[in-house]
Amino acid sequence: MERVGICGTDMEFFTGEMSYLHDGHARFPMRLGHEWSGTVTALGAGVDPAWLGRRVMGDTMLGDGTCRRCLRGHQHVCEQREEVGIRGGRPGALAEQLAVPATSLHHLPDAVDPVLGALVEPGGNAWRAAQAAGMGAGDRALILGPGTIGLLTAMFARAAGAEVHLLGRTPESLEFARSIGFEHAWTEDQLPDLPYDAVIDASNAAPLPARALDLVEPAGRLVYIGLAGSPSLIDTRRLALKDVTAVGILSASPGLEDTIAAYAAGVVDPRPLVAATVGLDQAGSVLAGTPTTGAGPKVHIDPRLRGTP
């Protein structure tokens, strides 16, 4: 392992809030970590020797490979899937080494360094959200939640030519968004009364899915990628009467190769999102939410580090 990103899911496991712990899909003890990059150093029986020495990242979602969903290319929604560091007892990447099926690996070209490699998994979610929003030149997108996924989605939407607005709660998060080029960053009371062709909810706030429906233009598109800790309710009558298309995004799986290509080509550069990189000795404090000195929303762990850099 070269880099492992910590996300909100990991922190919910650490605090015991994650729903998988309560519905039987996961249990302690477990090793976290599903956003990662590294180098292949050992192979199992029958694996193509060409993988040895390759720099890679891996898909989080591991389907059973036999069900109808898997056979149709939708292993990320397989009912019996394991999720690396999340579900089904599959150990995650917060260790010096990680064992995964070769079929889950994606090669990283030289232009994608370890930091970018560990940002492919969240980037794949964001790439899919931006694609689902259907943004292009002349369109205006509003993204709810300027965290890692929201900012990555904003980057992909901006790269597609859209005018991007961000809605957040804290001055610090909005100031960071402005610092990386998103000048249209607002609190609820500042949000301009403009037509938004797409609204993407990348928050964990239960009321915001309904607010997104209020804000989107008729015949526009809604994308739901954030997950709240309690049910989010929308009025489907408004959805129909506004003729809105609503899309849910669960996984990065279908977007991993496109995200790697975008990073390699420099279409987006999400490295400024990483506030700090620490060793395994600090994993506990990071998972507990101890603030870092950097301004970005993402913390990376380098399992090779010994002590605090």
Residue pairs with C-beta under 8 A, 6 or more apart in sequence:
1 36
1 37
1 38
1 93
1 94
1 95
1 96
1 97
1 98
1 302
1 303
1 304
2 36
2 37
2 38
2 39
2 114
2 117
2 118
2 302
2 304
3 36
3 37
3 38
3 114
3 115
3 117
3 118
3 277
3 300
3 301
3 302
4 33
4 35
4 36
4 92
4 93
4 94
4 118
4 300
4 301
4 302
4 303
5 35
5 36
5 118
5 119
5 121
5 122
5 298
5 299
5 300
5 301
6 32
6 33
6 35
6 283
6 286
6 287
6 298
6 299
6 300
6 301
7 34
7 35
7 122
7 148
7 298
8 147
8 204
9 18
9 34
9 86
10 32
10 33
10 34
10 85
10 287
11 287
11 288
11 289
12 18
13 20
13 21
13 26
13 30
13 32
13 86
14 32
14 287
14 288
15 288
17 229
18 26
20 26
20 86
20 87
21 27
21 28
25 87
25 88
26 86
26 87
26 88
26 89
27 89
30 85
30 89
30 91
30 92
31 85
31 91
31 92
31 94
31 95
32 85
32 86
32 92
32 94
32 287
33 84
33 85
33 92
33 93
33 94
33 95
33 98
33 301
34 60
34 83
34 84
34 85
34 86
34 92
34 93
34 121
35 93
35 118
35 119
35 120
35 121
35 122
36 57
36 58
36 92
36 93
36 98
36 117
36 118
36 121
37 55
37 56
37 57
37 108
37 114
37 115
37 116
37 117
37 118
37 120
38 55
38 56
38 57
38 93
38 98
38 114
38 117
39 53
39 54
39 55
39 56
40 51
40 52
40 53
40 54
40 56
40 105
41 52
41 53
41 97
42 52
42 97
43 49
43 51
43 52
43 102
44 102
47 102
48 102
51 102
51 105
54 105
54 107
54 108
55 107
55 108
55 112
55 114
55 117
56 105
56 106
56 107
56 108
56 117
57 105
57 106
57 108
57 117
57 118
57 120
57 121
57 256
57 260
58 84
58 98
58 100
58 104
58 105
58 106
59 76
59 84
59 104
59 105
59 106
59 252
59 253
59 256
60 83
60 84
60 85
60 86
60 121
60 251
60 252
60 253
61 75
61 76
61 78
61 81
61 83
61 251
61 253
62 75
62 81
62 82
62 83
62 84
62 88
62 90
62 100
62 101
62 104
63 69
63 70
63 74
63 75
63 76
63 78
63 80
63 81
64 70
64 78
64 80
64 81
65 75
67 78
67 79
67 80
69 75
69 77
69 78
69 79
70 78
75 81
75 253
76 250
76 251
76 253
76 254
77 250
77 251
81 87
81 88
82 88
82 89
82 90
83 90
84 90
84 91
84 92
84 93
84 98
84 100
84 104
85 91
85 92
85 93
85 94
86 92
91 98
91 99
92 98
93 303
94 280
94 283
94 301
94 303
95 280
95 303
96 303
96 304
106 120
106 256
106 257
106 260
108 116
108 117
108 120
108 260
109 260
109 264
111 263
111 264
111 265
111 266
112 120
112 260
112 263
112 264
115 271
115 274
115 277
115 300
116 263
116 269
116 270
116 271
118 300
119 152
119 263
119 270
119 271
119 273
119 274
119 298
120 252
120 256
120 259
120 260
120 263
121 252
121 256
122 148
122 149
122 152
122 252
122 298
123 152
123 252
123 255
123 259
123 262
123 263
123 268
123 270
124 251
124 252
124 253
124 254
124 255
124 256
124 258
124 259
125 149
125 152
125 225
125 249
125 251
125 252
125 255
126 149
126 152
126 153
126 155
126 156
126 202
126 225
126 259
127 152
127 156
127 252
127 255
127 258
127 259
127 262
128 225
128 249
128 252
128 254
128 255
129 149
129 153
129 156
129 200
129 202
129 223
129 225
129 249
130 153
130 156
130 157
130 160
130 200
131 156
131 255
132 221
132 223
132 247
132 249
133 141
133 153
133 157
133 198
133 200
133 221
133 223
134 198
134 221
135 141
135 157
135 160
135 161
135 162
135 197
135 198
136 160
136 161
136 162
137 160
137 161
137 162
138 161
139 161
139 162
139 163
139 197
139 198
140 162
140 163
140 164
140 165
140 194
140 195
140 196
140 197
140 198
141 154
141 157
141 162
141 163
141 164
141 165
141 196
141 197
141 198
141 199
141 200
142 165
142 166
142 167
142 191
142 196
142 198
142 199
142 200
142 212
142 215
142 216
143 150
143 153
143 154
143 157
143 164
143 165
143 166
143 167
143 199
143 200
143 202
144 150
144 167
144 199
144 200
144 201
144 202
144 203
144 205
144 208
144 211
144 212
144 226
145 167
145 168
145 201
145 202
145 203
145 204
145 205
145 208
145 226
146 154
146 166
146 167
146 168
146 173
146 174
146 176
146 177
146 182
146 185
146 297
147 173
147 202
147 203
147 297
148 273
148 297
148 298
149 202
149 225
149 226
150 166
150 200
150 202
150 203
151 166
151 177
151 180
151 182
151 270
151 273
151 297
152 268
152 270
152 273
153 200
153 202
153 225
154 164
154 166
154 177
154 182
155 268
155 269
155 270
156 262
156 267
156 268
157 164
157 198
157 200
158 164
158 181
158 182
159 262
159 267
159 268
162 197
162 198
163 184
164 182
164 184
165 184
165 185
165 186
165 191
165 192
165 194
165 196
166 174
166 177
166 182
166 184
166 185
166 186
167 186
167 187
167 188
167 191
168 174
168 177
168 185
168 186
168 187
169 187
169 188
172 295
173 297
174 185
174 186
174 187
175 185
175 295
176 295
176 296
176 297
177 185
178 185
179 295
180 272
180 273
186 192
195 217
196 215
196 216
196 217
196 220
197 216
197 217
197 220
197 221
198 216
198 220
198 221
198 222
198 223
199 212
199 213
199 215
199 216
199 220
199 221
199 222
199 223
200 212
200 222
200 223
200 225
201 208
201 209
201 212
201 222
201 223
201 224
201 225
201 226
202 225
202 226
203 226
203 228
204 226
204 227
204 228
204 229
205 226
205 228
206 228
206 229
206 230
206 231
206 232
207 232
208 226
208 228
208 232
209 224
209 228
209 232
209 233
209 234
210 232
210 233
210 234
210 235
212 222
212 224
213 222
213 234
213 235
213 238
213 239
213 242
213 244
213 246
214 238
216 222
216 242
216 244
217 242
218 242
218 243
218 244
219 242
219 243
219 244
220 242
220 244
220 245
221 244
221 245
221 246
221 247
222 239
222 244
222 245
222 246
222 247
223 246
223 247
223 248
223 249
224 246
224 247
224 248
224 249
225 248
225 249
239 246
252 259
262 268
263 269
263 270
272 296
273 296
273 297
273 298
274 294
274 296
274 298
274 299
274 300
275 292
275 293
275 294
275 295
275 296
275 297
275 298
275 299
276 292
276 293
276 294
276 299
276 300
277 299
277 300
277 301
277 302
277 305
277 309
278 286
278 292
278 299
278 300
278 301
278 302
278 305
278 308
278 309
279 301
279 302
279 303
279 304
279 305
279 306
279 307
279 308
279 309
280 301
280 303
280 305
281 305
281 306
281 307
281 308
282 301
282 308
283 301
286 292
286 299
286 301
292 299
